[in-house]
Amino acid sequence: MSDTTFAPTAIPTPIPLGQILPWAIFAGLLLMLAIYFVGAEEGATSLISGIYVHEFVHDGRHLLGFPCH
């Protein structure tokens, strides 16, 4: 048998909050926009006229439990 052991020499460095925060805010805004289009883009709250957005997200709406009928 071998007497060698694995001893990693590289230590991960933490990412500063100042670098993560802008990306976290951007991802949060995209998520909120996606939730709006899947959950509320219909009827009186519609920002885009027509039924194209509703039909595009229709199956996702049912999958996530949002009522639409």
All heavy atoms as an XYZ file, in Angstrom:
525
protein
N       0.819     -1.172      0.000
C       0.000      0.000      0.000
C       0.872      1.247      0.000
O       1.976      1.258      0.486
C      -0.899      0.032      1.230
C      -1.942     -1.003      1.223
S      -3.281     -0.258      0.337
C      -4.629     -1.187      0.890
N       0.266      2.311     -0.458
C       0.974      3.576     -0.528
C       0.681      4.407      0.721
O      -0.412      4.374      1.267
C       0.521      4.317     -1.777
O       1.074      5.592     -1.782
N       1.665      5.163      1.172
C       1.490      6.005      2.354
C       1.217      7.467      1.985
O       1.277      8.333      2.853
C       2.745      5.944      3.239
C       2.871      4.604      3.930
O       1.828      3.942      4.116
O       4.002      4.229      4.272
N       0.898      7.738      0.736
C       0.649      9.119      0.336
C      -0.783      9.527      0.690
O      -1.706      8.722      0.662
C       0.868      9.302     -1.170
O      -0.017      8.437     -1.865
C       2.297      8.994     -1.548
N      -0.927     10.764      1.032
C      -2.251     11.317      1.312
C      -2.475     12.518      0.414
O      -1.537     13.161     -0.039
C      -2.376     11.754      2.787
O      -1.379     12.730      3.052
C      -2.217     10.573      3.716
N      -3.721     12.817      0.202
C      -4.080     13.967     -0.629
C      -4.149     15.199      0.261
O      -4.944     15.271      1.186
C      -5.423     13.730     -1.321
C      -5.884     14.894     -2.133
C      -5.236     15.211     -3.311
C      -6.941     15.670     -1.728
C      -5.651     16.284     -4.072
C      -7.363     16.746     -2.475
C      -6.719     17.049     -3.650
N      -3.331     16.151     -0.022
C      -3.321     17.409      0.720
C      -3.409     18.558     -0.275
O      -2.411     18.945     -0.888
C      -2.051     17.527      1.551
N      -4.598     19.102     -0.470
C      -4.739     20.183     -1.446
C      -3.973     21.428     -1.002
O      -3.974     21.792      0.166
C      -6.234     20.446     -1.484
C      -6.753     19.926     -0.199
C      -5.860     18.792      0.199
N      -3.313     22.040     -1.957
C      -2.537     23.235     -1.644
C      -3.278     24.503     -2.040
O      -2.960     25.570     -1.534
C      -1.187     23.204     -2.362
O      -1.421     23.085     -3.763
C      -0.346     22.040     -1.878
N      -4.248     24.405     -2.922
C      -4.998     25.582     -3.353
C      -6.133     25.844     -2.372
O      -6.919     24.970     -2.054
C      -5.561     25.360     -4.746
N      -6.215     27.059     -1.899
C      -7.278     27.453     -0.979
C      -8.200     28.407     -1.738
O      -7.743     29.408     -2.292
C      -6.685     28.155      0.257
C      -5.767     27.191      1.005
C      -7.789     28.644      1.170
C      -4.998     27.852      2.128
N      -9.517     28.086     -1.785
C     -10.426     28.973     -2.515
C     -10.522     30.341     -1.838
O     -10.565     30.440     -0.618
C     -11.765     28.243     -2.473
C     -11.642     27.240     -1.393
C     -10.190     26.947     -1.216
N     -10.556     31.363     -2.650
C     -10.679     32.715     -2.112
C     -12.136     33.153     -2.202
O     -12.803     32.906     -3.207
C      -9.801     33.712     -2.881
O     -10.186     33.688     -4.250
C      -8.337     33.348     -2.758
N     -12.651     33.785     -1.186
C     -14.053     34.235     -1.242
C     -14.226     35.391     -2.231
O     -13.332     36.216     -2.418
C     -14.334     34.694      0.190
C     -13.003     34.985      0.774
C     -12.016     34.082      0.087
N     -15.383     35.422     -2.851
C     -15.699     36.506     -3.787
C     -16.255     37.666     -2.963
O     -17.188     37.486     -2.185
C     -16.724     36.044     -4.830
C     -16.177     34.860     -5.619
C     -17.087     37.184     -5.770
C     -17.183     34.231     -6.545
N     -15.718     38.860     -3.130
C     -16.213     40.003     -2.358
C     -17.678     40.320     -2.681
O     -18.131     40.148     -3.813
C     -15.317     41.161     -2.785
C     -14.141     40.538     -3.432
C     -14.576     39.214     -3.952
N     -18.412     40.788     -1.679
C     -19.821     41.113     -1.844
C     -20.025     42.192     -2.907
O     -21.021     42.182     -3.627
C     -20.409     41.574     -0.511
C     -21.900     41.890     -0.500
C     -22.699     40.644     -0.835
C     -22.308     42.439      0.835
N     -19.083     43.094     -3.042
C     -19.188     44.156     -4.039
C     -19.211     43.641     -5.464
O     -19.720     44.308     -6.360
N     -18.667     42.454     -5.691
C     -18.693     41.862     -7.030
C     -19.939     41.017     -7.247
O     -20.387     40.856     -8.385
C     -17.451     41.006     -7.251
C     -16.182     41.807     -7.370
C     -14.978     40.914     -7.640
O     -15.079     39.691     -7.683
N     -13.825     41.541     -7.818
N     -20.503     40.462     -6.188
C     -21.685     39.608     -6.318
C     -22.966     40.430     -6.366
O     -23.898     40.094     -7.092
C     -21.750     38.605     -5.153
C     -20.589     37.633     -5.225
C     -23.063     37.843     -5.161
C     -20.526     36.674     -4.074
N     -23.034     41.507     -5.614
C     -24.258     42.276     -5.456
C     -24.859     42.771     -6.773
O     -26.066     42.610     -6.979
C     -24.022     43.433     -4.484
C     -25.260     44.162     -4.005
C     -26.200     43.207     -3.290
C     -24.873     45.306     -3.100
N     -24.105     43.355     -7.698
C     -24.737     43.797     -8.959
C     -25.357     42.642     -9.755
O     -26.438     42.782    -10.321
C     -23.598     44.436     -9.748
C     -22.574     44.780     -8.736
C     -22.707     43.787     -7.643
N     -24.692     41.493     -9.765
C     -25.230     40.341    -10.485
C     -26.456     39.779     -9.783
O     -27.403     39.321    -10.443
C     -24.168     39.256    -10.638
C     -23.110     39.667    -11.596
C     -21.848     40.099    -11.303
C     -23.229     39.734    -13.022
N     -21.176     40.420    -12.451
C     -21.995     40.206    -13.518
C     -24.243     39.455    -13.914
C     -21.768     40.392    -14.877
C     -24.006     39.645    -15.270
C     -22.786     40.099    -15.738
N     -26.478     39.814     -8.464
C     -27.642     39.337     -7.715
C     -28.844     40.249     -7.959
O     -29.971     39.770     -8.121
C     -27.308     39.267     -6.232
N     -28.621     41.550     -7.998
C     -29.713     42.488     -8.284
C     -30.228     42.290     -9.707
O     -31.440     42.254     -9.946
C     -29.248     43.938     -8.054
C     -29.015     44.174     -6.565
C     -30.255     44.937     -8.609
C     -28.351     45.500     -6.246
N     -29.326     42.131    -10.662
C     -29.720     41.891    -12.056
C     -30.535     40.603    -12.188
O     -31.578     40.582    -12.840
C     -28.470     41.836    -12.934
C     -28.754     41.547    -14.376
C     -29.419     42.465    -15.163
C     -28.334     40.356    -14.942
C     -29.678     42.201    -16.499
C     -28.589     40.082    -16.276
C     -29.268     41.009    -17.058
N     -30.082     39.526    -11.551
C     -30.807     38.253    -11.603
C     -32.167     38.385    -10.927
O     -33.164     37.825    -11.409
C     -29.982     37.156    -10.944
N     -32.233     39.121     -9.825
C     -33.514     39.322     -9.152
C     -34.504     40.088    -10.010
O     -35.693     39.763    -10.043
N     -34.032     41.115    -10.718
C     -34.916     41.869    -11.613
C     -35.410     41.010    -12.769
O     -36.581     41.092    -13.153
C     -34.196     43.110    -12.138
C     -33.963     44.213    -11.113
C     -33.098     45.318    -11.718
C     -35.271     44.776    -10.617
N     -34.524     40.189    -13.322
C     -34.957     39.276    -14.390
C     -35.981     38.277    -13.890
O     -36.959     37.950    -14.579
C     -33.756     38.548    -14.984
C     -32.874     39.343    -15.928
C     -31.723     38.480    -16.442
C     -33.675     39.898    -17.089
N     -35.779     37.780    -12.681
C     -36.722     36.827    -12.096
C     -38.075     37.488    -11.859
O     -39.120     36.893    -12.151
C     -36.160     36.273    -10.793
C     -37.017     35.241    -10.083
C     -37.191     34.000    -10.945
C     -36.389     34.874     -8.762
N     -38.071     38.712    -11.354
C     -39.337     39.414    -11.131
C     -40.057     39.696    -12.446
O     -41.288     39.581    -12.528
C     -39.081     40.718    -10.369
C     -38.741     40.486     -8.926
S     -38.283     41.935     -7.960
C     -39.207     43.256     -8.614
N     -39.310     40.023    -13.487
C     -39.910     40.240    -14.797
C     -40.516     38.950    -15.346
O     -41.629     38.956    -15.886
C     -38.862     40.796    -15.766
C     -39.343     41.194    -17.146
C     -40.297     42.385    -17.052
C     -38.165     41.533    -18.034
N     -39.807     37.841    -15.184
C     -40.328     36.545    -15.643
C     -41.581     36.159    -14.870
O     -42.557     35.674    -15.464
C     -39.255     35.467    -15.496
N     -41.589     36.381    -13.552
C     -42.776     36.054    -12.758
C     -43.953     36.932    -13.171
O     -45.092     36.473    -13.232
C     -42.470     36.191    -11.256
C     -41.569     35.046    -10.824
C     -43.745     36.207    -10.423
C     -41.067     35.148     -9.409
N     -43.693     38.206    -13.480
C     -44.778     39.070    -13.957
C     -45.375     38.520    -15.243
O     -46.594     38.412    -15.368
C     -44.293     40.504    -14.189
C     -45.329     41.304    -14.940
C     -46.454     41.774    -14.281
C     -45.210     41.527    -16.303
C     -47.432     42.464    -14.964
C     -46.177     42.220    -16.995
C     -47.294     42.688    -16.330
O     -48.257     43.354    -17.018
N     -44.532     38.194    -16.220
C     -45.058     37.741    -17.504
C     -45.774     36.405    -17.386
O     -46.774     36.181    -18.053
C     -43.958     37.670    -18.561
C     -43.700     38.991    -19.205
C     -42.513     39.661    -19.007
C     -44.656     39.576    -20.005
C     -42.280     40.888    -19.594
C     -44.443     40.804    -20.601
C     -43.249     41.460    -20.391
N     -45.298     35.518    -16.541
C     -45.972     34.227    -16.384
C     -47.229     34.379    -15.550
O     -48.252     33.759    -15.830
C     -45.013     33.182    -15.764
C     -45.755     31.921    -15.400
C     -43.891     32.862    -16.719
N     -47.192     35.212    -14.524
C     -48.294     35.246    -13.592
C     -49.324     36.332    -13.786
O     -50.472     36.152    -13.396
N     -48.966     37.472    -14.346
C     -49.907     38.584    -14.335
C     -50.131     39.242    -15.681
O     -50.964     40.141    -15.770
C     -49.420     39.638    -13.337
N     -49.433     38.898    -16.699
C     -49.574     39.557    -18.008
C     -50.828     39.026    -18.695
O     -50.778     38.130    -19.531
C     -48.337     39.295    -18.870
C     -48.405     39.844    -20.264
C     -48.450     41.359    -20.340
O     -47.990     42.039    -19.436
O     -48.977     41.854    -21.343
N     -51.958     39.589    -18.263
C     -53.224     39.156    -18.835
C     -54.307     40.132    -18.399
O     -54.297     40.619    -17.266
C     -53.557     37.751    -18.338
C     -54.906     37.245    -18.732
C     -55.207     35.900    -18.132
O     -54.661     35.553    -17.092
O     -56.027     35.203    -18.716
N     -55.206     40.443    -19.253
C     -56.368     41.233    -18.882
C     -56.055     42.674    -18.534
O     -55.364     43.380    -19.260
N     -56.548     43.135    -17.370
C     -56.440     44.540    -16.978
C     -55.006     44.957    -16.680
O     -54.658     46.119    -16.813
C     -57.318     44.801    -15.767
N     -54.154     44.030    -16.267
C     -52.773     44.383    -15.927
C     -51.818     44.208    -17.098
O     -50.609     44.290    -16.923
C     -52.271     43.534    -14.755
O     -52.258     42.164    -15.155
C     -53.139     43.727    -13.532
N     -52.356     43.969    -18.270
C     -51.520     43.683    -19.439
C     -50.761     44.923    -19.907
O     -51.332     45.992    -20.074
C     -52.386     43.156    -20.570
O     -51.602     42.856    -21.690
N     -49.458     44.776    -20.089
C     -48.635     45.848    -20.642
C     -48.539     45.756    -22.158
O     -48.311     46.742    -22.831
C     -47.225     45.789    -20.048
C     -47.101     46.057    -18.558
C     -45.661     45.897    -18.121
C     -47.606     47.439    -18.221
N     -48.670     44.549    -22.681
C     -48.547     44.308    -24.119
C     -49.909     43.888    -24.643
O     -50.495     42.919    -24.151
C     -47.486     43.223    -24.401
C     -46.130     43.680    -23.858
C     -47.407     42.922    -25.881
C     -45.068     42.623    -23.907
N     -50.434     44.611    -25.614
C     -51.754     44.279    -26.137
C     -51.694     43.010    -26.969
O     -50.658     42.648    -27.521
C     -52.295     45.442    -26.974
O     -51.456     45.644    -28.090
N     -52.807     42.339    -27.034
C     -52.885     41.092    -27.789
C     -52.776     39.888    -26.879
O     -52.655     40.004    -25.662
N     -52.817     38.713    -27.490
C     -52.796     37.478    -26.709
C     -51.501     36.693    -26.879
O     -51.374     35.596    -26.366
C     -53.991     36.572    -27.102
C     -53.903     36.182    -28.581
C     -55.305     37.242    -26.783
C     -54.842     35.090    -28.994
N     -50.516     37.279    -27.550
C     -49.306     36.534    -27.878
C     -48.496     36.155    -26.640
O     -48.021     35.035    -26.528
C     -48.448     37.306    -28.866
C     -49.160     37.536    -30.170
C     -49.563     38.800    -30.551
C     -49.474     36.461    -30.988
C     -50.234     39.002    -31.738
C     -50.146     36.646    -32.176
C     -50.523     37.918    -32.547
O     -51.200     38.111    -33.713
N     -48.339     37.083    -25.698
C     -47.582     36.781    -24.483
C     -48.325     35.739    -23.663
O     -47.735     34.798    -23.148
C     -47.328     38.058    -23.655
C     -46.697     37.726    -22.322
C     -46.452     39.016    -24.431
N     -49.654     35.884    -23.559
C     -50.446     34.914    -22.803
C     -50.300     33.516    -23.388
O     -50.104     32.547    -22.657
C     -51.915     35.324    -22.793
C     -52.803     34.297    -22.173
N     -52.933     34.166    -20.813
C     -53.581     33.338    -22.719
C     -53.758     33.173    -20.558
N     -54.164     32.653    -21.699
N     -50.391     33.401    -24.681
C     -50.282     32.084    -25.310
C     -48.871     31.523    -25.195
O     -48.687     30.319    -25.083
C     -50.713     32.158    -26.770
C     -52.191     32.436    -26.941
C     -53.072     31.382    -26.284
O     -52.725     30.189    -26.314
O     -54.109     31.774    -25.727
N     -47.857     32.392    -25.209
C     -46.475     31.927    -25.108
C     -46.177     31.336    -23.731
O     -45.466     30.348    -23.609
C     -45.516     33.079    -25.417
C     -44.071     32.678    -25.418
C     -43.560     31.910    -26.437
C     -43.235     33.059    -24.394
C     -42.237     31.525    -26.447
C     -41.910     32.697    -24.386
C     -41.406     31.925    -25.410
N     -46.729     31.927    -22.685
C     -46.446     31.457    -21.319
C     -47.591     30.637    -20.731
O     -47.599     30.339    -19.547
C     -46.113     32.641    -20.379
C     -44.868     33.347    -20.826
C     -47.274     33.597    -20.250
N     -48.560     30.255    -21.533
C     -49.753     29.577    -21.048
C     -49.450     28.279    -20.314
O     -49.948     28.055    -19.212
C     -50.704     29.322    -22.222
C     -52.017     28.791    -21.803
N     -52.329     27.466    -21.826
C     -53.117     29.436    -21.309
C     -53.558     27.294    -21.391
N     -54.053     28.473    -21.071
N     -48.643     27.410    -20.883
C     -48.347     26.132    -20.229
C     -47.509     26.328    -18.970
O     -47.719     25.647    -17.967
C     -47.634     25.190    -21.198
C     -48.547     24.757    -22.334
O     -49.777     24.778    -22.135
O     -48.027     24.394    -23.399
N     -46.572     27.257    -19.007
C     -45.787     27.560    -17.814
C     -46.659     28.108    -16.701
O     -46.428     27.848    -15.517
N     -47.664     28.866    -17.070
C     -48.597     29.418    -16.089
C     -49.323     28.294    -15.363
O     -49.431     28.293    -14.135
C     -49.590     30.306    -16.824
C     -50.581     30.993    -15.961
C     -51.418     31.897    -16.816
N     -50.535     32.882    -17.412
C     -50.850     34.124    -17.661
N     -52.058     34.541    -17.413
N     -50.005     34.947    -18.199
N     -49.815     27.314    -16.084
C     -50.507     26.189    -15.453
C     -49.516     25.334    -14.645
O     -49.851     24.839    -13.572
C     -51.202     25.320    -16.491
C     -52.416     25.967    -17.047
N     -53.527     26.269    -16.285
C     -52.711     26.379    -18.296
C     -54.449     26.822    -17.045
N     -53.980     26.907    -18.276
N     -48.328     25.143    -15.160
C     -47.333     24.344    -14.464
C     -46.971     24.955    -13.120
O     -46.777     24.238    -12.130
C     -46.071     24.209    -15.340
C     -44.935     23.378    -14.757
C     -45.349     21.925    -14.709
C     -43.685     23.540    -15.584
N     -46.889     26.284    -13.035
C     -46.534     26.965    -11.791
C     -47.744     27.238    -10.896
O     -47.585     27.749     -9.803
C     -45.815     28.280    -12.111
C     -44.464     28.115    -12.788
C     -43.920     29.455    -13.205
C     -43.496     27.403    -11.864
N     -48.936     26.894    -11.353
C     -50.126     27.027    -10.512
C     -50.827     28.362    -10.599
O     -51.661     28.671     -9.747
N     -50.531     29.184    -11.596
C     -51.218     30.448    -11.759
C     -52.516     30.203    -12.513
O     -52.517     29.565    -13.571
C     -50.379     31.450    -12.568
C     -49.225     32.014    -11.821
C     -47.949     31.499    -12.001
C     -49.403     33.062    -10.940
C     -46.873     32.025    -11.321
C     -48.335     33.600    -10.253
C     -47.076     33.074    -10.443
N     -53.636     30.697    -12.026
C     -54.894     30.523    -12.772
C     -54.956     31.473    -13.957
O     -54.442     32.586    -13.900
C     -55.960     30.889    -11.733
C     -55.276     31.824    -10.810
C     -53.826     31.390    -10.756
N     -55.567     31.032    -15.022
C     -55.715     31.928    -16.168
C     -57.034     31.734    -16.897
O     -57.281     32.427    -17.864
C     -54.525     31.783    -17.131
S     -54.506     30.263    -18.051
N     -57.862     30.829    -16.483
C     -59.152     30.641    -17.147
C     -60.253     30.951    -16.187
O     -60.191     30.703    -15.036
C     -59.325     29.205    -17.635
C     -58.305     28.780    -18.635
N     -58.366     29.149    -19.943
C     -57.198     28.049    -18.509
C     -57.345     28.629    -20.591
N     -56.613     27.954    -19.730
